């Protein structure tokens, strides 16, 4: 389960009737739809309901230096506005000048200063006790009873019935049969304008035989899972072996010396013996710590020509036993490789890009990596010791054979609308998948499709009785996702202008349950308060597409976990589509920025001062502009519309044009849970370039300045609002 602000649009076309009144701005935009790619962390199904620790908001000190004490996510158990009162003097540090309309009345107001101060203190004391009422919420939903009806209709039994029906869907027609089933189901449930969007795209598929790895010294030939390939014929080889490949890798036969590079960081590569520069070098690489595509770029720059990649057993969750399993990966950063930045529709120019890297890449099981590293067989039950080349291993030459093929195939997206009433031109997208990597494996997509279908059923049941959300909800099931989120990219590229101006948020339901454990959620900084009982965590081990022997029923026999995920996701969707003021919090973004700079390494006073200024502007905006808008007695429709436009666009200030390979374009998103600094600074550290580091600092400074400019422009708009001036 994952929630993110939409950073850019990707997109068969949005229905013309729903969008005919939208003013489209013809602005070019480099798009990214990697919210699907990085949201599928292992363990995304583990359940944990724990609130974040509440800390005072804090302020910058005199002279413009920020208060750089350790800052926790600004979650308050008493709500998004009440937490501002935890720092009662935050407004005294705000440097924005008084509104022009207030200068004329400044002197008359001064005579009442002492009286006003006394009343303010009394009001603050009364307000403290008032806001401490246990059952009070800062922004109650429009209809609590309606919300409860919708959520109560989401039950484990209903989700189980969807899972059984989806299991019965024929797989003979591949992706088309699954897409057609969802199309008919969503139409019958009452979604409007349900349609199929199909694209002809270039896919990298298994060849006539699986990849092989041969040790030249021992003459042993291995399949990707470590089984011997010279004792088996093609009829006895598991189909999973054929799908244990790297999509869009270079193909052919490569001979070279295997080099252990661990995780492939610049530090790891600096320790590689350079005496063998004249020979072909094949890296033995662990997944994790950084995006695979990024690490491959470092290896290519270092002169490697091939890569064997695996997952170290110590990096796997304790409940998983996948050391002897091979897996599949994709080297596609997103979309159809033959039509970069353009939708794969009739008339688009195509480039036949069969390989997206010059490297020969083959994923292998950890047990085979252990064999190649030490020559010793894998021993179960032994203590978890990270794999590395032993001192006695010596040099090992191998032959790598990769025989994948590239073909054009048609993929299908299913899109359905639940139209909004007040703001039908604002879209909340809810996405899942019906594509799959391994043939016959339904666990990859059935759980998410069942949860989404039940959410649709519960929402449309109330819609048939007259309820209508404020904003339009787009339910999307993507095809071709396993090869690099191709379906979502192509749909987004076809609808980029509309989505850029009108998309509000994206909620992902890909593979919501992977096993028993604690619930985890990946979210944008501005949505932290909305899901304050869930921790933010990311990982790159999801890049390994392991064969899943368990079905959706085996993962969750009674669908209790699916029900929990469905209810939590349903409530999130309801807030996003129905709250008058979008549940995005500028102060959380500002605090996240300060956290990323709070490592003592910046040394850039201007950058720190800008971060402090953004924090204070955000706190003022959240308290003085958002709080009144959430009060029905003070709410003005034009005010709310302008306010939501600011909130919707805030995180877009942090999008950069050309991130390093595999990195997010939104620089607020870290590479993993342990990385606290901006990811583009990590890249600058990796390449050890002072100019690159200064360039990254400049990008961060400009992003912070852009965000504050947006906040202040909102303040200026509301300052000149005649309704507020009166």
N, C-alpha and C positions, 0 to 999 in steps of 0.2 A: 504494500500500500504506500503510495507516495503522492505528495502534494507539492506542486510548484507553480510559481508565477510563470505565465507564458512570457518568453523573452522575444520570440519572433514567430511569424506565422509560417506554417507549412501546410500544404494541403492536397475524384470527381468533384465537381465544383460545388460550392455552397449553393443552396437552392435559391433561385433568382427571386422568388417572391419574398423570401425572408430577408433578402439583402437589397431589394430594389431601391430602398430609401437611404441606403448608406452612401455617403459621399466618399468616393475612393480617391485617395491621394496617390498620384503616379510617382512614387519615390522608390528608387532602387534600394534594396536592402539585402545584405548577405545574411542568409538564414541559417538557423541551426535547430534541429529537432532532437537533440541528444538527451532530452528528458526521459525518453524511452530507454536509451542505451545505458545510462548510469543509474537507473532506479531499480535495477533488478539485482540487488545485493543478496547474497546467501543469508538466510536467516530472517528475511523480511516477513516471515510468518510467525516469529517468536513473540510471545505476548508478555508485556510488562507495562503496568500502569503506574508510573511513578512521576510525581511532579518535579519540575526543576526547582532548584533552590532559589528562594526569593532574596535578592540583594537590592540595596538602595540604588537609585538611578545614578546619583553622583553628578558632579559638574566639573567644568574646567576651572582651573585656578586663575588668579589674576595674571594679566599679561598674555593671555591667549594660550597658555600651555594646558593641554588636557589633563584631566584627573586620570592618571594611568594606573590606578589600582586594578587588580584583577577584576574583570567585568564578567559576570555571568549573564546568560540570556535573560533579558529583562521580562521575566515571567512573574506575574503577580497572581496569587490565588484569589485576589479580590477583583481582578478584571483589568482591562487594558488602560483605563483612565485613572482608576483609583491608585495604581502603582506610581503615578506621577506625584501623588501626595506624599510618597515616602521620601521625597526630597522637596520639602515645602518651599525652599527658596530658589528653585530652579529658574524662576522667571527673572530673578535679580541679575543673573549673569547673561541674559539674552540681550544681544547688542543691537537688535533691530530698532530703528528709530520709531518714535511714536507716529501713528497714522496722521496724515496731514490734517484730517478733519478734527483731530483732537488738540492741535496746537492752539486753536482759537479759544478753547475753553480751559486751557491749562491753568491760567491765573485764578479764575473763579473757583476751580476745583481745589486749588491749593489751600484755601481757607478751611476746607472740610477735611484736611489730611488727617489731623489727630482723631477726629470723630470716626473717619473711615477706617483708620488703623485699628481702633478698638473694635468696631463692628466686624472687621475682617477676622481678627483673632477669635472673637466669639463665634463667628460663622464657621471658622476652620475647626474649632472644637466640636461644634454641633455636627458639622459635616463628617468629621472623623467617626463619630458614633453612628451617624446615619448610614454611612457606607459600610460600617462593620456588620450590618444586619446579615445574618448567615445566608438567607435565601435570596438576597438581592443579586442581580447581575447587571453589569454595566450597559449592555445592549441586548435586551431580551429579544428573542425572535418574534416576528410579527404574530405568530399564532403558535403558542407552545403546545396546545392540544392537537393541532394539525401535525406538528412535527412528531409528536408522540405516536399519533395514528400511523404515520408513514413508517416510522422506525419499528413499531410493534408488528407491522405487517411483514417485516423481514424476518423469517424464521429459518431454522436449520432444516426443517422438513421440506419447505418450499425450495431451498437451495439444492437439497438432495434430489428432488424430482427433476430439476434442471440438469444436474450432473448425469443422471441416468439417461435423460433424453439426448444429451450431447454425446454420450458414449455410444449411442445407437446410430449416430450419423455416419453414413457411408463414407469411406475414405478412398473409394475407387477413383473418384474424380479429383482427388487431391484437395487443394485449397478451395476450389469452387463450390464443392458440396457443403463445406463448413460455412462459407460466406452466404450461400443461398438459405441455409437453415436459419442463420441469425437474421437475415433479411426478412424471412417470413414470420419468424417469432416476434421480432420487434414491431412489425407492421400489425400483427394480430393484437399485440398488447396496447396499441394506440398511439405510438409515436407518429408524428407527422413527417412527411417528406423523407421517408426512408428510401435510400437508393444505394446502388453498387457503383463504386468508382474503380475502374480497372485500368491498369497500365501495363505496357509491354516493356519489361526490364531485363537487363543482362545479369544473369545469376551464375555463380561459380558452383559447379556441382561435382559430385564424386565421379571418378573415371571408371573404367572397366575393371580395375583392380585397386585394392587399397595401397596406400603408401607403405614403403618398406625402409628399414634402416639396417645396413649390413656392416658388421665389424670386420674390417679387412684382415686383421691379424688372426682371429679365430674362425673366420669364414661363416660366422653365425648370422643368419638373417632373421630380423624381428619385424613383427607387425606392430602397429602403434601401441597396443596394450601389453606388449612384451612377449606374446606367444610366438613360437617359431613359425616362420612363413614357408620354409622349405618342406615341411611335413604335412601341409594342408593344401587341399585344392580349393578352388573358388566356391564350390558348392557347399563346403563345410565351414566357410568363414562367416562369422556373424555379420549381419547387415550393419551393425553398429561400427564395425571396423572400417567400412566404406565411408562412413560419415565422420570418422576421426581424421579430419583434414582442416587445413586453413584456407577458408574461402578467399579467392583473389590473390593467392600466393603465386610466385614464379613456379614454373613446372619444368620437368625434365629430370636429368640425372646429374648429381653433384658429388664429387669426391673431395674430401678435405680433412683437416685435422680438427677434432672436437676440442673446444676450449670452454672450461667452466667459467661463466661470467656472473654467477649468482643471480641477482635481480636486475643486472644490467644498468645500474646507476653509473654516473661518471666516476664515483669513487671505486666501484667494482672494476670498471674498465681501465682505470689507471693502474691497477695491480696486475693486469694481464701481461704476460710475457710477450715482448715485442720482437723476440729473436726469430719468430716464424712469419714475419711480414710477407715473405715471398710466396707462401703457400696459401691455398684456399682455407679459410678459417670458418668453422661452423660453431656457433655459440650454443651452449647448453644453458638455457635461460629459464628462471623461475617467473611465473606470473605473480603479480601483486606489487604493491607499493607505488606504482605509477601506471598510467595507461600503456597497454601493449604497443599501440601504434607509436607512441612517443619513444618507447625504448627501442623499437625497431629502427627508428630514425637515427638514434644515437649509434646503434650497432652498424648501420649502413655507413655513417660518417666515419666510423672507426675502421672500416675496411672489411667487415665480415660479409660473407656471401650466402650463408645459410644459418638457420636457427632451429634447434629442437627446444620446444617449450613445454613446461610441465608445472604442476602445482606441488609445492613441498608439502608433505603430509602434516608438518607442524602448522601449516597455515589453514588447514581444513577444520571446520567445526568438529568438536569432539564426537558428535553423534554420527558423523558421516564416515563411511569406510569406502573410499574411492581411490586408494593408492594404486590398485591394479586395474583401474579403468582409464582407457583413453577418452578423448573428448574432442569436440569440434570448436573452432573459433572463426571469427570473421575479421578480416583486415580492412573492412569497408567502414570508413568514418560515418557514412550515412548517405542514403539515397541511391538511385540508379547510377552506377559508375559511367554509363555511356552518355548521360545527359546531365553533367554537373551543373548545379544551380538553375536548371530548367526542368519542367515537368516532362515525364515520358509520355507525351501525347502525340497524336498524328501531326506530322510537320516539323517536329523538333529535330534539330541537328544531333546526330549521334556519333560518338567516338567509340571504336571498338577497343575498350580498355579491359582486356582479359585479366591482366595482373596489375595490382595496385602497389606493388613493391618489387624491387629487383631481387629481394631476398627469397631463397627457398625456405619456406617455413613449414614445419611439421609438428603438431602437438603429440605428446607421448604420455604414457602413464608414469606415475612416480616410481613404480617398481622397475620399469625399464630404465629410467634415469639412474636409479641406484645401481643397476647392473652395469651400465655404461661408465659410471663414476668409479666404482670400486671393484667390479668383477664379482661381487658377492651377491647371492640371491637375497631377495627381500625377506626379512624375518618379522613375522607378525608378533605382536605383544612386546616388542622391544621398546625401550624408552624413546620418546620423540627426540631425535637428534637431527638437526637440519642437514640436508644432504650437501656434500661438497666433495671435490676431487681429493682423493687420498694422496699422501706423499709418495706412495709406492705405485701409484697407478701408471705413471709414465705417459708417454704420448699415445694417443689413440686416434687412428684414422678410420673414417667411416664413409660409406657410400649412401647417399640419400636419394631416393627415387620418389618423385611426386607426379601423379598423372591425372590431375583434375581437369575438368573441361568447362568451357563457358558457353551458355546457351541463353537465347531470349525466351522468356516465359511470361505468361500473363498472371499478374497478381490482382487481388480484389480487396478493396476496403468496403466496409459496411458503415454507412453514416445515417444517423437518425436524429430528428429534432424534437425537443419539447419546448415550444415557443414561449418566450417571456411576455409579460403584459406591459410593464412600465418601460422597460429598456430592452426591447426585443433585438436591438442591434449590438448588444453586448453578450459575448459568448463564453460560457464555461465549458471546457472540453473534458470529457471523461473517456479515457482510452484503455483498451485492452488489445489482445492479439488472438488471431486464430491460425497464424502461421506456426510451423514447427520445424525443428531441425532433423530429428530422427523420425523415420517412418514408423507409423503405428503407435507413437507415443502421445497419448492424449493428456497426460498430466501437465504438459507444458502450457496448455491453453484452456483446458476445460474448466478448471477451478475459477479462473478470472472471468471467463465468459458466463459461467453460472451466477457468480456474484453480481456482475453487471446486469444480467437479464432480470434478476430478482429486484434490483434497485429500480430498474425501468418499470417493472410490474407494479411496485409499490407507489411510485410517483404517478404513473398514468392512472392508477385506480382513483387517486384523489383528483386528478385533472378531469376525469370523466364526471366528477361530482361538482365541478365548478372552480376548483383551485387552479391557479396559474402562477408560476414563479415570476419574480421581477425580471430576471434575465433569462435568455435562451440557453438551454442545455444541449450540447452536441454530444451524443454518444457515438463513439468511434471504435470499430474493431479493425485492427490493421493487418494487412497481409504482407508477406515478405519480410517481416520484422527480424527474423533470425539471421538474415544475410546482411543486416546493417540498417534496420529500421526503414526499409525501402518504401513501404506503403505510406507511412506517416510523412516521410520526407517529400514524396512525390505529390501527395495531396496538399501538403503545406506549400510547396513551391507553386502549385497551380492556383492557390488562394492566398498568396503571400500578402497582397495589399490589404485585403479585407481583414485577415487575421492580425496583421500588424496594427491596424487601427482599432480593432474591435474585440480581440481575444483578451479575456480577463485572467484566466487561470487554467491549469491543466492538472487533472487528477488521474494517476495511473493505477490500473488494476491488473497489471501483468503478474501472473504467478503469485497470487496473494498468500498462499500457504505452501511452505516448503518443508515443514516438519513442526514438531512441538517445541515450544520455547517461549521467548518473550516477544511481544509486539514491538516492531521497530518501524520507524517512518523517516523518510527523507523529505525535507521540506525547504522551501525558500526561507531566508531570514525573516521576511515580512510576515510569514504565516506561523511563526513560532508560537505566538500567544494562542492561536486558534487550536493548536494541538499541543498544548503545554504539558500534557501528561505523556508525551512521547519524545524520545531522544532522537537527535539527528545523527545519522551514521552512514558512511559510504564505504565502498570497497570495490576493488577491481577484479576480485576472483570470479565475479559473475561472467567475466569474459570467456570462461571455460564452460562449454555447453556439454555437460556430462549426460550420458544416457540415463534416463530416470526409470528405474524398474518398478516404481510404485505408481499406482493410479491415484486419482483424486480421492477415491473412496478409502484407499489404504492410508493416505496421508492424514485424512480426517474422517474416520468411519461414520461419525454421527453429525458431521458438518457443524460442530459447535465453533470451531475456529473460523470457518468461513462465515458463520453468522456474525461473529464478533467483528471481523474485518468489514463485512457488509454494512453493519450498523454504524461503525465509526466512519466509514467512507460516505454512507448516506447522509449522516449528520453534517459532515464537511461540505458536501454538495449543497445541502439545503442552505447553509450559511452563505456560501458563495453565490447562490442564485437568488436568494431572497432577502438577505440583510440589506436595509436601505443604504448603509455605508459599508463598503467592501471591508472585510475583516483583515486588512493589511495594516501593518504597524510601522511607520517610518522610524520610530525610536529603536525598534529591534534591528533595523538595517544599520542605523548609525552606530549602535553598540557593537554589532558584528564587525563593522569597519574598524572600530577602535581595538577590538580584540585581535584582529589580524595585524595591527601595527604595534601591539603591546608585547614585543619580544626584545626590546632594547637594541635592535640592530639597525633601525632606520636612520637615526641621526639627521633627519630632515625636518627642521623646525616648521617649515611652511606646511608640510604634509600633516604633521601632528596638529597644527593649529586649525587646518581645514577640517580635520576629522572632529575636533572639539566643537567647531562652529556648526558642523552638520548635526551633531548630537543635540546642541541647544536649539537649533531651528526646528528639528524634528520633534523635540519635546514640546515646544511652544505650539507647533502646528497640531500635534496630536491632542493637546489639552484644549486649546482655544478654538480650534476649527472643527475637529472631529467630534469632540464631546457634545457641543450644541446640536450638531447634525443628527446625533443619535437620540436626541430628545424629541419625541413626536410633537410637543408643544412649540418647539423652536424650529422645527425642520422646514426648510424651504426647498422645493424641488430643484430649482436652478442651482442653489448652493450645493446640494447633494451631488448633482451631476458634475459640477466643476471639481468638487472635492474628490469624487471617485476617479475622474480623469487623472488627477495628480497621483493618487494612490496606484492606479493601474500602470502608470508610466515610470514610477520611481526606480524600480530595479533595472529598467532598460538603460538607465544612465551608466550602468556598470558593464555593458556589452562592448567588447572590443572587436575589431574587424578581423585580425589575423592571429589567432592564438597558436601556440605550439601544437604539433600534431597530437590529437587525442585529448587536448585540454578543452574545458568549457569556454565558450565565448563570454559567458557571464563570470566575471572574475571573482564574484562573491562565493562561488562554489568551489570548495576545497577538493583536493585529490583523494583524501581519505580522512577518517575521523581524527587521526592524530596530527594532521597538518593544520596548524593554526594560522600560518601566514598566507598571504595571497599566493595563489598557485603560480602566477607569472613570475613572482620573485624566486620561487623554487627553480624555475627554468633558467633564470638569470644566474643563480648560484651554480646550477649544473654545468652550464657552458663556461663558467668562470670568466665572464666578460664584464668589466666595469661599465662599458658603454651600454651593454644590454641591460645591466642592472639599473642604470640611470634612466634608460628609456622606459623600463617597467615602472619605475617610480613616477615618471611623468604621466604614464597611462592611468595610474591609480589616482594621482592628484587631479587629473582632468575629470575622471569619473566622479570623484567626491565633489568637485566643484560643480559639475553638471547636476548632480543630485540636489545639492543645496540651492542651486539656481531654480530648479523646478519647485522645490518647497517654498522658496521665497516668492516666486511668481504666483503661487497659489495664495499666499498670504496677501499679496498686493491685490489680487482679484477680489478677495473677500473684504479687504479694507475699503474698496471702492463700491461694494455692493450697497445700493441704496436701502435695501431692507435691513442690513446690519447697521447702517449709519443712523437710521431712525431710532 
